């Protein structure tokens, strides 16, 4: 997957959603926000802190509020994209350009509130995470290969957790095995599971 190097490139490569993203970008751009690319998609920061992100998918265009859980959301537009996984992040999905046009003033109000919350120092505090539970398949692979184990231990606790959860979340033994085969070379290279999305 080729990650966009600029907001313009991301929008130009978004296919059917290009016009919708252009409009959404015009609405969210604010004098207090800095526009950049993070995780390969448009991101908007205030004083170096993530405020909003834009992204296009097959069925919708999404607007992310990094601390959306703090927004009052009087129009009930926001949803938790990964219930049980994301605590602060909230998403607003649009299926058409008409939806974006009709909600433009509401979008601006949400953006203003998100900026105000950041300036006031409001953040959603993360609960301390429990140590990663290493699944048996990964545990056996680490026990059988000292170099692999050393490489794995060199990762941060968060990155070790990503690898462990990636294996554990697979339902079928064959899928677990396939995922294990995928991550072993990554571990040996010192490459985290989500590193390519963190660049930029």
Secondary structure, DSSP 8 states (H G I E B T S, - for coil): ----SSHHHHHHTSGGGHHHHHHHHHHH--TT-EEEEETTEEEEEETTEEEEEEEE-SS-EEEEETTGGGS--TT---B-TTTTT-SS-EEEEESSHHHHHHTHHHHHHHHHHHHHHHHTT--------------HHHHHHHHH-HHHHHHHHTS-HHHHHHHHHHHHT--SHHHHHHHHHHHHHHHHHT--TTHHHH--
